[in-house]
Amino acid sequence: MADRDQAWRDAVRYVAIDMCTIFKSAIRRVLPEAALVVDHFHLVQLANRPSPRSAAGSP
């Protein structure tokens, strides 16, 4: 994205990403005005993942 010209970057309003902090920081660096949107697939995956507490047997 950094190779795109400034007009292209300024036109980007939304970016759909998974919830990885590396992606978030990269988008913020290159497209600081774009709204971040978590894509449905990754949101559902996170919601269905067992929590670390339940995996360890904690209530």
Predicted model as a PDB file, atoms N, CA, C, CB and O in Angstrom, pLDDT in the B-factor column:
MODEL        1                                                                  
ATOM      1  N   MET A   1       0.803  -1.183   0.000  1.00 83.00           N  
ATOM      2  CA  MET A   1       0.000   0.000   0.000  1.00 83.00           C  
ATOM      3  C   MET A   1       0.857   1.262   0.000  1.00 83.00           C  
ATOM      4  CB  MET A   1      -0.919  -0.011   1.181  1.00 83.00           C  
ATOM      5  O   MET A   1       0.452   2.294  -0.535  1.00 83.00           O  
ATOM      6  N   ALA A   2       2.006   1.179   0.583  1.00 82.00           N  
ATOM      7  CA  ALA A   2       2.879   2.352   0.629  1.00 82.00           C  
ATOM      8  C   ALA A   2       3.343   2.750  -0.771  1.00 82.00           C  
ATOM      9  CB  ALA A   2       4.091   2.079   1.526  1.00 82.00           C  
ATOM     10  O   ALA A   2       3.719   3.901  -0.992  1.00 82.00           O  
ATOM     11  N   ASP A   3       3.319   1.807  -1.719  1.00 91.00           N  
ATOM     12  CA  ASP A   3       3.721   2.113  -3.090  1.00 91.00           C  
ATOM     13  C   ASP A   3       2.644   2.880  -3.859  1.00 91.00           C  
ATOM     14  CB  ASP A   3       4.056   0.833  -3.826  1.00 91.00           C  
ATOM     15  O   ASP A   3       2.933   3.472  -4.899  1.00 91.00           O  
ATOM     16  N   ARG A   4       1.417   2.875  -3.362  1.00 93.00           N  
ATOM     17  CA  ARG A   4       0.332   3.615  -4.014  1.00 93.00           C  
ATOM     18  C   ARG A   4       0.521   5.102  -3.790  1.00 93.00           C  
ATOM     19  CB  ARG A   4      -1.048   3.161  -3.483  1.00 93.00           C  
ATOM     20  O   ARG A   4       1.116   5.517  -2.795  1.00 93.00           O  
ATOM     21  N   ASP A   5       0.012   5.909  -4.721  1.00 94.00           N  
ATOM     22  CA  ASP A   5       0.172   7.353  -4.551  1.00 94.00           C  
ATOM     23  C   ASP A   5      -0.758   7.871  -3.447  1.00 94.00           C  
ATOM     24  CB  ASP A   5      -0.112   8.088  -5.882  1.00 94.00           C  
ATOM     25  O   ASP A   5      -1.700   7.192  -3.038  1.00 94.00           O  
ATOM     26  N   GLN A   6      -0.477   9.060  -2.989  1.00 94.00           N  
ATOM     27  CA  GLN A   6      -1.210   9.628  -1.861  1.00 94.00           C  
ATOM     28  C   GLN A   6      -2.704   9.778  -2.150  1.00 94.00           C  
ATOM     29  CB  GLN A   6      -0.624  10.976  -1.494  1.00 94.00           C  
ATOM     30  O   GLN A   6      -3.527   9.580  -1.257  1.00 94.00           O  
ATOM     31  N   ALA A   7      -3.058  10.123  -3.382  1.00 95.00           N  
ATOM     32  CA  ALA A   7      -4.484  10.267  -3.730  1.00 95.00           C  
ATOM     33  C   ALA A   7      -5.222   8.944  -3.544  1.00 95.00           C  
ATOM     34  CB  ALA A   7      -4.643  10.760  -5.189  1.00 95.00           C  
ATOM     35  O   ALA A   7      -6.349   8.926  -3.049  1.00 95.00           O  
ATOM     36  N   TRP A   8      -4.595   7.840  -3.937  1.00 95.00           N  
ATOM     37  CA  TRP A   8      -5.207   6.522  -3.755  1.00 95.00           C  
ATOM     38  C   TRP A   8      -5.382   6.225  -2.273  1.00 95.00           C  
ATOM     39  CB  TRP A   8      -4.353   5.423  -4.425  1.00 95.00           C  
ATOM     40  O   TRP A   8      -6.453   5.795  -1.847  1.00 95.00           O  
ATOM     41  N   ARG A   9      -4.341   6.452  -1.490  1.00 95.00           N  
ATOM     42  CA  ARG A   9      -4.415   6.188  -0.051  1.00 95.00           C  
ATOM     43  C   ARG A   9      -5.465   7.062   0.624  1.00 95.00           C  
ATOM     44  CB  ARG A   9      -3.053   6.417   0.600  1.00 95.00           C  
ATOM     45  O   ARG A   9      -6.172   6.603   1.521  1.00 95.00           O  
ATOM     46  N   ASP A  10      -5.570   8.310   0.202  1.00 94.00           N  
ATOM     47  CA  ASP A  10      -6.564   9.207   0.790  1.00 94.00           C  
ATOM     48  C   ASP A  10      -7.991   8.765   0.480  1.00 94.00           C  
ATOM     49  CB  ASP A  10      -6.345  10.623   0.289  1.00 94.00           C  
ATOM     50  O   ASP A  10      -8.912   9.061   1.241  1.00 94.00           O  
ATOM     51  N   ALA A  11      -8.178   8.060  -0.635  1.00 96.00           N  
ATOM     52  CA  ALA A  11      -9.517   7.623  -1.045  1.00 96.00           C  
ATOM     53  C   ALA A  11      -9.990   6.381  -0.287  1.00 96.00           C  
ATOM     54  CB  ALA A  11      -9.533   7.343  -2.536  1.00 96.00           C  
ATOM     55  O   ALA A  11     -11.181   6.071  -0.298  1.00 96.00           O  
ATOM     56  N   VAL A  12      -9.076   5.672   0.367  1.00 96.00           N  
ATOM     57  CA  VAL A  12      -9.452   4.459   1.108  1.00 96.00           C  
ATOM     58  C   VAL A  12     -10.174   4.873   2.388  1.00 96.00           C  
ATOM     59  CB  VAL A  12      -8.192   3.576   1.437  1.00 96.00           C  
ATOM     60  O   VAL A  12      -9.605   5.565   3.233  1.00 96.00           O  
ATOM     61  N   ARG A  13     -11.414   4.451   2.524  1.00 97.00           N  
ATOM     62  CA  ARG A  13     -12.232   4.814   3.684  1.00 97.00           C  
ATOM     63  C   ARG A  13     -12.296   3.699   4.728  1.00 97.00           C  
ATOM     64  CB  ARG A  13     -13.636   5.170   3.233  1.00 97.00           C  
ATOM     65  O   ARG A  13     -12.325   3.971   5.928  1.00 97.00           O  
ATOM     66  N   TYR A  14     -12.319   2.433   4.269  1.00 95.00           N  
ATOM     67  CA  TYR A  14     -12.464   1.285   5.157  1.00 95.00           C  
ATOM     68  C   TYR A  14     -11.449   0.217   4.784  1.00 95.00           C  
ATOM     69  CB  TYR A  14     -13.896   0.716   5.094  1.00 95.00           C  
ATOM     70  O   TYR A  14     -11.110   0.045   3.614  1.00 95.00           O  
ATOM     71  N   VAL A  15     -10.971  -0.495   5.793  1.00 93.00           N  
ATOM     72  CA  VAL A  15     -10.069  -1.621   5.568  1.00 93.00           C  
ATOM     73  C   VAL A  15     -10.561  -2.777   6.431  1.00 93.00           C  
ATOM     74  CB  VAL A  15      -8.573  -1.247   5.903  1.00 93.00           C  
ATOM     75  O   VAL A  15     -10.655  -2.645   7.651  1.00 93.00           O  
ATOM     76  N   ALA A  16     -10.874  -3.907   5.804  1.00 89.00           N  
ATOM     77  CA  ALA A  16     -11.294  -5.104   6.536  1.00 89.00           C  
ATOM     78  C   ALA A  16     -10.057  -5.946   6.812  1.00 89.00           C  
ATOM     79  CB  ALA A  16     -12.369  -5.924   5.733  1.00 89.00           C  
ATOM     80  O   ALA A  16      -9.318  -6.315   5.899  1.00 89.00           O  
ATOM     81  N   ILE A  17      -9.847  -6.242   8.086  1.00 86.00           N  
ATOM     82  CA  ILE A  17      -8.671  -7.017   8.494  1.00 86.00           C  
ATOM     83  C   ILE A  17      -9.081  -8.056   9.520  1.00 86.00           C  
ATOM     84  CB  ILE A  17      -7.565  -6.094   9.068  1.00 86.00           C  
ATOM     85  O   ILE A  17     -10.180  -8.001  10.073  1.00 86.00           O  
ATOM     86  N   ASP A  18      -8.175  -9.018   9.774  1.00 80.00           N  
ATOM     87  CA  ASP A  18      -8.391  -9.844  10.950  1.00 80.00           C  
ATOM     88  C   ASP A  18      -7.876  -9.040  12.142  1.00 80.00           C  
ATOM     89  CB  ASP A  18      -7.668 -11.250  10.827  1.00 80.00           C  
ATOM     90  O   ASP A  18      -7.408  -7.915  11.968  1.00 80.00           O  
ATOM     91  N   MET A  19      -7.954  -9.586  13.317  1.00 79.00           N  
ATOM     92  CA  MET A  19      -7.665  -8.793  14.507  1.00 79.00           C  
ATOM     93  C   MET A  19      -6.204  -8.833  14.943  1.00 79.00           C  
ATOM     94  CB  MET A  19      -8.520  -9.261  15.630  1.00 79.00           C  
ATOM     95  O   MET A  19      -5.906  -8.581  16.110  1.00 79.00           O  
ATOM     96  N   CYS A  20      -5.317  -9.136  14.055  1.00 82.00           N  
ATOM     97  CA  CYS A  20      -3.893  -9.178  14.360  1.00 82.00           C  
ATOM     98  C   CYS A  20      -3.363  -7.756  14.572  1.00 82.00           C  
ATOM     99  CB  CYS A  20      -3.112  -9.889  13.226  1.00 82.00           C  
ATOM    100  O   CYS A  20      -3.601  -6.877  13.743  1.00 82.00           O  
ATOM    101  N   THR A  21      -2.665  -7.535  15.651  1.00 88.00           N  
ATOM    102  CA  THR A  21      -2.160  -6.195  15.950  1.00 88.00           C  
ATOM    103  C   THR A  21      -1.116  -5.732  14.943  1.00 88.00           C  
ATOM    104  CB  THR A  21      -1.570  -6.162  17.342  1.00 88.00           C  
ATOM    105  O   THR A  21      -0.942  -4.531  14.741  1.00 88.00           O  
ATOM    106  N   ILE A  22      -0.425  -6.666  14.315  1.00 92.00           N  
ATOM    107  CA  ILE A  22       0.563  -6.292  13.294  1.00 92.00           C  
ATOM    108  C   ILE A  22      -0.136  -5.657  12.101  1.00 92.00           C  
ATOM    109  CB  ILE A  22       1.385  -7.524  12.842  1.00 92.00           C  
ATOM    110  O   ILE A  22       0.325  -4.641  11.581  1.00 92.00           O  
ATOM    111  N   PHE A  23      -1.253  -6.252  11.661  1.00 89.00           N  
ATOM    112  CA  PHE A  23      -2.012  -5.672  10.554  1.00 89.00           C  
ATOM    113  C   PHE A  23      -2.551  -4.302  10.929  1.00 89.00           C  
ATOM    114  CB  PHE A  23      -3.162  -6.597  10.147  1.00 89.00           C  
ATOM    115  O   PHE A  23      -2.486  -3.358  10.141  1.00 89.00           O  
ATOM    116  N   LYS A  24      -3.080  -4.205  12.134  1.00 91.00           N  
ATOM    117  CA  LYS A  24      -3.642  -2.936  12.587  1.00 91.00           C  
ATOM    118  C   LYS A  24      -2.590  -1.827  12.576  1.00 91.00           C  
ATOM    119  CB  LYS A  24      -4.229  -3.089  13.990  1.00 91.00           C  
ATOM    120  O   LYS A  24      -2.864  -0.728  12.095  1.00 91.00           O  
ATOM    121  N   SER A  25      -1.412  -2.093  13.091  1.00 94.00           N  
ATOM    122  CA  SER A  25      -0.385  -1.054  13.132  1.00 94.00           C  
ATOM    123  C   SER A  25       0.106  -0.699  11.725  1.00 94.00           C  
ATOM    124  CB  SER A  25       0.795  -1.510  14.001  1.00 94.00           C  
ATOM    125  O   SER A  25       0.433   0.459  11.463  1.00 94.00           O  
ATOM    126  N   ALA A  26       0.162  -1.678  10.819  1.00 92.00           N  
ATOM    127  CA  ALA A  26       0.582  -1.386   9.445  1.00 92.00           C  
ATOM    128  C   ALA A  26      -0.444  -0.496   8.744  1.00 92.00           C  
ATOM    129  CB  ALA A  26       0.781  -2.696   8.652  1.00 92.00           C  
ATOM    130  O   ALA A  26      -0.077   0.455   8.054  1.00 92.00           O  
ATOM    131  N   ILE A  27      -1.716  -0.803   8.922  1.00 93.00           N  
ATOM    132  CA  ILE A  27      -2.763   0.018   8.311  1.00 93.00           C  
ATOM    133  C   ILE A  27      -2.746   1.420   8.900  1.00 93.00           C  
ATOM    134  CB  ILE A  27      -4.148  -0.626   8.510  1.00 93.00           C  
ATOM    135  O   ILE A  27      -2.855   2.403   8.167  1.00 93.00           O  
ATOM    136  N   ARG A  28      -2.612   1.519  10.203  1.00 94.00           N  
ATOM    137  CA  ARG A  28      -2.568   2.830  10.852  1.00 94.00           C  
ATOM    138  C   ARG A  28      -1.397   3.676  10.342  1.00 94.00           C  
ATOM    139  CB  ARG A  28      -2.467   2.663  12.369  1.00 94.00           C  
ATOM    140  O   ARG A  28      -1.515   4.895  10.221  1.00 94.00           O  
ATOM    141  N   ARG A  29      -0.288   3.036  10.051  1.00 94.00           N  
ATOM    142  CA  ARG A  29       0.888   3.752   9.559  1.00 94.00           C  
ATOM    143  C   ARG A  29       0.667   4.263   8.129  1.00 94.00           C  
ATOM    144  CB  ARG A  29       2.123   2.839   9.611  1.00 94.00           C  
ATOM    145  O   ARG A  29       1.048   5.391   7.816  1.00 94.00           O  
ATOM    146  N   VAL A  30       0.065   3.454   7.271  1.00 94.00           N  
ATOM    147  CA  VAL A  30      -0.075   3.799   5.858  1.00 94.00           C  
ATOM    148  C   VAL A  30      -1.404   4.501   5.553  1.00 94.00           C  
ATOM    149  CB  VAL A  30       0.048   2.547   5.011  1.00 94.00           C  
ATOM    150  O   VAL A  30      -1.458   5.383   4.696  1.00 94.00           O  
ATOM    151  N   LEU A  31      -2.469   4.109   6.251  1.00 95.00           N  
ATOM    152  CA  LEU A  31      -3.806   4.664   6.009  1.00 95.00           C  
ATOM    153  C   LEU A  31      -4.401   5.154   7.331  1.00 95.00           C  
ATOM    154  CB  LEU A  31      -4.740   3.599   5.346  1.00 95.00           C  
ATOM    155  O   LEU A  31      -5.370   4.571   7.817  1.00 95.00           O  
ATOM    156  N   PRO A  32      -3.852   6.191   7.910  1.00 94.00           N  
ATOM    157  CA  PRO A  32      -4.271   6.603   9.257  1.00 94.00           C  
ATOM    158  C   PRO A  32      -5.722   7.064   9.366  1.00 94.00           C  
ATOM    159  CB  PRO A  32      -3.389   7.700   9.727  1.00 94.00           C  
ATOM    160  O   PRO A  32      -6.288   7.032  10.459  1.00 94.00           O  
ATOM    161  N   GLU A  33      -6.336   7.490   8.272  1.00 94.00           N  
ATOM    162  CA  GLU A  33      -7.716   7.973   8.312  1.00 94.00           C  
ATOM    163  C   GLU A  33      -8.746   6.888   8.017  1.00 94.00           C  
ATOM    164  CB  GLU A  33      -7.885   9.095   7.333  1.00 94.00           C  
ATOM    165  O   GLU A  33      -9.943   7.114   8.193  1.00 94.00           O  
ATOM    166  N   ALA A  34      -8.306   5.724   7.575  1.00 96.00           N  
ATOM    167  CA  ALA A  34      -9.237   4.650   7.220  1.00 96.00           C  
ATOM    168  C   ALA A  34      -9.837   4.020   8.471  1.00 96.00           C  
ATOM    169  CB  ALA A  34      -8.529   3.577   6.376  1.00 96.00           C  
ATOM    170  O   ALA A  34      -9.152   3.854   9.481  1.00 96.00           O  
ATOM    171  N   ALA A  35     -11.115   3.672   8.399  1.00 95.00           N  
ATOM    172  CA  ALA A  35     -11.779   2.963   9.490  1.00 95.00           C  
ATOM    173  C   ALA A  35     -11.440   1.485   9.382  1.00 95.00           C  
ATOM    174  CB  ALA A  35     -13.322   3.186   9.456  1.00 95.00           C  
ATOM    175  O   ALA A  35     -11.520   0.901   8.302  1.00 95.00           O  
ATOM    176  N   LEU A  36     -11.064   0.884  10.497  1.00 93.00           N  
ATOM    177  CA  LEU A  36     -10.776  -0.545  10.518  1.00 93.00           C  
ATOM    178  C   LEU A  36     -12.052  -1.319  10.788  1.00 93.00           C  
ATOM    179  CB  LEU A  36      -9.706  -0.877  11.575  1.00 93.00           C  
ATOM    180  O   LEU A  36     -12.816  -0.983  11.693  1.00 93.00           O  
ATOM    181  N   VAL A  37     -12.273  -2.352  10.002  1.00 90.00           N  
ATOM    182  CA  VAL A  37     -13.453  -3.194  10.128  1.00 90.00           C  
ATOM    183  C   VAL A  37     -12.959  -4.624  10.277  1.00 90.00           C  
ATOM    184  CB  VAL A  37     -14.422  -3.038   8.895  1.00 90.00           C  
ATOM    185  O   VAL A  37     -12.175  -5.105   9.458  1.00 90.00           O  
ATOM    186  N   VAL A  38     -13.417  -5.303  11.320  1.00 84.00           N  
ATOM    187  CA  VAL A  38     -13.034  -6.694  11.523  1.00 84.00           C  
ATOM    188  C   VAL A  38     -13.908  -7.548  10.623  1.00 84.00           C  
ATOM    189  CB  VAL A  38     -13.175  -7.120  13.025  1.00 84.00           C  
ATOM    190  O   VAL A  38     -15.134  -7.454  10.658  1.00 84.00           O  
ATOM    191  N   ASP A  39     -13.266  -8.383   9.815  1.00 75.00           N  
ATOM    192  CA  ASP A  39     -14.065  -9.205   8.910  1.00 75.00           C  
ATOM    193  C   ASP A  39     -14.806 -10.297   9.673  1.00 75.00           C  
ATOM    194  CB  ASP A  39     -13.179  -9.827   7.830  1.00 75.00           C  
ATOM    195  O   ASP A  39     -14.329 -10.796  10.692  1.00 75.00           O  
ATOM    196  N   HIS A  40     -15.963 -10.651   9.169  1.00 76.00           N  
ATOM    197  CA  HIS A  40     -16.885 -11.584   9.813  1.00 76.00           C  
ATOM    198  C   HIS A  40     -16.234 -12.934  10.102  1.00 76.00           C  
ATOM    199  CB  HIS A  40     -18.110 -11.784   8.943  1.00 76.00           C  
ATOM    200  O   HIS A  40     -16.424 -13.493  11.182  1.00 76.00           O  
ATOM    201  N   PHE A  41     -15.474 -13.461   9.151  1.00 77.00           N  
ATOM    202  CA  PHE A  41     -14.857 -14.780   9.315  1.00 77.00           C  
ATOM    203  C   PHE A  41     -14.000 -14.818  10.577  1.00 77.00           C  
ATOM    204  CB  PHE A  41     -14.002 -15.137   8.080  1.00 77.00           C  
ATOM    205  O   PHE A  41     -14.138 -15.730  11.392  1.00 77.00           O  
ATOM    206  N   HIS A  42     -13.122 -13.842  10.744  1.00 71.00           N  
ATOM    207  CA  HIS A  42     -12.225 -13.862  11.893  1.00 71.00           C  
ATOM    208  C   HIS A  42     -12.952 -13.571  13.199  1.00 71.00           C  
ATOM    209  CB  HIS A  42     -11.114 -12.861  11.696  1.00 71.00           C  
ATOM    210  O   HIS A  42     -12.553 -14.074  14.250  1.00 71.00           O  
ATOM    211  N   LEU A  43     -13.990 -12.784  13.152  1.00 74.00           N  
ATOM    212  CA  LEU A  43     -14.770 -12.515  14.346  1.00 74.00           C  
ATOM    213  C   LEU A  43     -15.458 -13.787  14.834  1.00 74.00           C  
ATOM    214  CB  LEU A  43     -15.803 -11.416  14.074  1.00 74.00           C  
ATOM    215  O   LEU A  43     -15.465 -14.069  16.032  1.00 74.00           O  
ATOM    216  N   VAL A  44     -16.035 -14.555  13.913  1.00 80.00           N  
ATOM    217  CA  VAL A  44     -16.688 -15.814  14.269  1.00 80.00           C  
ATOM    218  C   VAL A  44     -15.656 -16.814  14.778  1.00 80.00           C  
ATOM    219  CB  VAL A  44     -17.451 -16.396  13.059  1.00 80.00           C  
ATOM    220  O   VAL A  44     -15.915 -17.532  15.744  1.00 80.00           O  
ATOM    221  N   GLN A  45     -14.507 -16.868  14.147  1.00 77.00           N  
ATOM    222  CA  GLN A  45     -13.453 -17.776  14.593  1.00 77.00           C  
ATOM    223  C   GLN A  45     -13.036 -17.465  16.032  1.00 77.00           C  
ATOM    224  CB  GLN A  45     -12.238 -17.685  13.656  1.00 77.00           C  
ATOM    225  O   GLN A  45     -12.868 -18.375  16.843  1.00 77.00           O  
ATOM    226  N   LEU A  46     -12.872 -16.194  16.340  1.00 75.00           N  
ATOM    227  CA  LEU A  46     -12.487 -15.795  17.685  1.00 75.00           C  
ATOM    228  C   LEU A  46     -13.589 -16.138  18.688  1.00 75.00           C  
ATOM    229  CB  LEU A  46     -12.174 -14.295  17.727  1.00 75.00           C  
ATOM    230  O   LEU A  46     -13.302 -16.619  19.784  1.00 75.00           O  
ATOM    231  N   ALA A  47     -14.830 -15.897  18.321  1.00 80.00           N  
ATOM    232  CA  ALA A  47     -15.945 -16.171  19.223  1.00 80.00           C  
ATOM    233  C   ALA A  47     -16.072 -17.662  19.526  1.00 80.00           C  
ATOM    234  CB  ALA A  47     -17.245 -15.651  18.622  1.00 80.00           C  
ATOM    235  O   ALA A  47     -16.508 -18.034  20.615  1.00 80.00           O  
ATOM    236  N   ASN A  48     -15.699 -18.513  18.583  1.00 83.00           N  
ATOM    237  CA  ASN A  48     -15.834 -19.961  18.771  1.00 83.00           C  
ATOM    238  C   ASN A  48     -14.591 -20.620  19.338  1.00 83.00           C  
ATOM    239  CB  ASN A  48     -16.176 -20.608  17.471  1.00 83.00           C  
ATOM    240  O   ASN A  48     -14.594 -21.824  19.594  1.00 83.00           O  
ATOM    241  N   ARG A  49     -13.545 -19.863  19.536  1.00 81.00           N  
ATOM    242  CA  ARG A  49     -12.295 -20.404  20.081  1.00 81.00           C  
ATOM    243  C   ARG A  49     -12.438 -20.566  21.590  1.00 81.00           C  
ATOM    244  CB  ARG A  49     -11.083 -19.478  19.738  1.00 81.00           C  
ATOM    245  O   ARG A  49     -12.945 -19.666  22.260  1.00 81.00           O  
ATOM    246  N   PRO A  50     -11.998 -21.702  22.137  1.00 82.00           N  
ATOM    247  CA  PRO A  50     -12.055 -21.864  23.591  1.00 82.00           C  
ATOM    248  C   PRO A  50     -11.168 -20.833  24.267  1.00 82.00           C  
ATOM    249  CB  PRO A  50     -11.629 -23.288  24.003  1.00 82.00           C  
ATOM    250  O   PRO A  50     -10.080 -20.523  23.781  1.00 82.00           O  
ATOM    251  N   SER A  51     -11.635 -20.307  25.381  1.00 71.00           N  
ATOM    252  CA  SER A  51     -10.833 -19.327  26.093  1.00 71.00           C  
ATOM    253  C   SER A  51      -9.666 -20.023  26.775  1.00 71.00           C  
ATOM    254  CB  SER A  51     -11.687 -18.559  27.120  1.00 71.00           C  
ATOM    255  O   SER A  51      -9.762 -21.210  27.087  1.00 71.00           O  
ATOM    256  N   PRO A  52      -8.566 -19.317  27.014  1.00 66.00           N  
ATOM    257  CA  PRO A  52      -7.422 -19.918  27.722  1.00 66.00           C  
ATOM    258  C   PRO A  52      -7.817 -20.415  29.116  1.00 66.00           C  
ATOM    259  CB  PRO A  52      -6.275 -18.899  27.839  1.00 66.00           C  
ATOM    260  O   PRO A  52      -7.273 -21.406  29.602  1.00 66.00           O  
ATOM    261  N   ARG A  53      -8.761 -19.726  29.753  1.00 63.00           N  
ATOM    262  CA  ARG A  53      -9.191 -20.158  31.091  1.00 63.00           C  
ATOM    263  C   ARG A  53      -9.885 -21.508  31.028  1.00 63.00           C  
ATOM    264  CB  ARG A  53     -10.129 -19.117  31.721  1.00 63.00           C  
ATOM    265  O   ARG A  53      -9.616 -22.375  31.858  1.00 63.00           O  
ATOM    266  N   SER A  54     -10.785 -21.705  30.045  1.00 56.00           N  
ATOM    267  CA  SER A  54     -11.496 -22.974  29.973  1.00 56.00           C  
ATOM    268  C   SER A  54     -10.565 -24.115  29.557  1.00 56.00           C  
ATOM    269  CB  SER A  54     -12.663 -22.867  28.998  1.00 56.00           C  
ATOM    270  O   SER A  54     -10.758 -25.262  29.958  1.00 56.00           O  
ATOM    271  N   ALA A  55      -9.563 -23.788  28.753  1.00 55.00           N  
ATOM    272  CA  ALA A  55      -8.599 -24.820  28.333  1.00 55.00           C  
ATOM    273  C   ALA A  55      -7.760 -25.273  29.513  1.00 55.00           C  
ATOM    274  CB  ALA A  55      -7.685 -24.294  27.206  1.00 55.00           C  
ATOM    275  O   ALA A  55      -7.332 -26.427  29.555  1.00 55.00           O  
ATOM    276  N   ALA A  56      -7.516 -24.391  30.469  1.00 54.00           N  
ATOM    277  CA  ALA A  56      -6.718 -24.738  31.645  1.00 54.00           C  
ATOM    278  C   ALA A  56      -7.562 -25.362  32.743  1.00 54.00           C  
ATOM    279  CB  ALA A  56      -6.013 -23.509  32.179  1.00 54.00           C  
ATOM    280  O   ALA A  56      -7.030 -25.775  33.774  1.00 54.00           O  
ATOM    281  N   GLY A  57      -8.877 -25.434  32.536  1.00 53.00           N  
ATOM    282  CA  GLY A  57      -9.760 -26.022  33.526  1.00 53.00           C  
ATOM    283  C   GLY A  57     -10.234 -25.042  34.569  1.00 53.00           C  
ATOM    284  O   GLY A  57     -10.849 -25.449  35.555  1.00 53.00           O  
ATOM    285  N   SER A  58      -9.967 -23.744  34.383  1.00 49.00           N  
ATOM    286  CA  SER A  58     -10.434 -22.727  35.324  1.00 49.00           C  
ATOM    287  C   SER A  58     -11.876 -22.370  35.009  1.00 49.00           C  
ATOM    288  CB  SER A  58      -9.537 -21.465  35.271  1.00 49.00           C  
ATOM    289  O   SER A  58     -12.294 -22.443  33.853  1.00 49.00           O  
ATOM    290  N   PRO A  59     -12.628 -21.992  36.004  1.00 51.00           N  
ATOM    291  CA  PRO A  59     -14.031 -21.603  35.750  1.00 51.00           C  
ATOM    292  C   PRO A  59     -14.137 -20.282  35.029  1.00 51.00           C  
ATOM    293  CB  PRO A  59     -14.803 -21.522  37.053  1.00 51.00           C  
ATOM    294  O   PRO A  59     -15.243 -19.821  34.745  1.00 51.00           O  
TER     295      PRO A  59                                                      
ENDMDL                                                                          
END                                                                             
